[in-house]
């Protein structure tokens, strides 16, 4: 519930009743595990959960078209729900292990291992949706990163064999007749070797489907070296498309990620061909950053980061400063496009946390002439079980430059009760 004034809608009083709620409540859960005896034995581990939760979206379902229910069995469970408010009951079953094993070996029947993916960007990251039973429950719940990796044509079937920490996986499935088809997958990965601080690991995978016109092949590797003073690591994935018909061209893509740390400095670099960043395809992506933890030098808890994103195409140069001490925090960030110096943004955040509340103020301005600001105070201790808030938010365009943006936001006092 929020009590206040909305400066854009020109309303006052109770401006948001807030009777909806986010829920993730476990009704029941069970874990099962069985391990046989003998030199050769079988084992299985599984867990089941029955829960009620709210969801932001069900991506492949039109909630207004009730003829589409049920929409089919999700990957591991089923859904019941109140379609209008998107509250759900989910029953999930997760089989963690099903294998036959002996000394220093095992055979898993759960399917082929996931594709090898050793390199990913530490710079080109974004918030991604968290799914439960094929339902989007939190669009800011996890982080994805730019990465190049082979994709199997079909990974519904397969076996995994482990011998002395070496892993081999494979799939052979198909049909015969007038529309015959065959699918083959293969996977191999070594353990991580460690020789006096030098570590390395390699992996490879391949996938073929008779009707696809190309065989996918991938190789991955990573190497690192660490001492008490510094560490260095490099990882790479190479993916090829090898044509099996004349109408398909040969294709090869790769990425390389490197990290170096020494005392108060940490450097990251990433390069990839034909990779996607938050859904946007980029033919050549090059990014790098350096972070300086000055606390190691000055005893002041200050971190300074500078870098460049997509240096080949956009060349967005960015910088960040983070400071925190005794409940007081400051975050400053700015970015500018080197190829278009008129495209830039500056943001600042100041916060202070003490026994009774945390106060956070933010302001931002950019080349689009949009000035935004907010200030909020939050308390979780005054009334046990309730979060009290007081603030001015949603002022996204204080200079009134964009008709689609809210101008002056709202001033409110609110309370959230959680259970």
Protein Blocks (a to p, Z undefined) as FASTA:
>chain_A
ZZdddfklopghjfbgolaccddddfbdcddddddedjbdcdddddddddddddfbdfkb
cfklmklpcebjcfbbcddddfknopacddddddfbdcdddehiacdfkbpcddddfbcc
fklgcdddddeehiafbfklbccddddddddfblkbccdddeehiacdddddddedjkgc
cddddddddddddeehiacdddddddddfklopacdddddddddddfkbccddddddddd
ddfbfkbccdddddddddddehjaccdddddehiaeehiacfbacdddddddfklmnopa
cddddddehkllnopacddddddeehiacdddddddfklmkbccdddddddddfkbccdd
dddddfkopacdddddddfklpghiacddddehilblnopafkbcfklpadddddddZZ
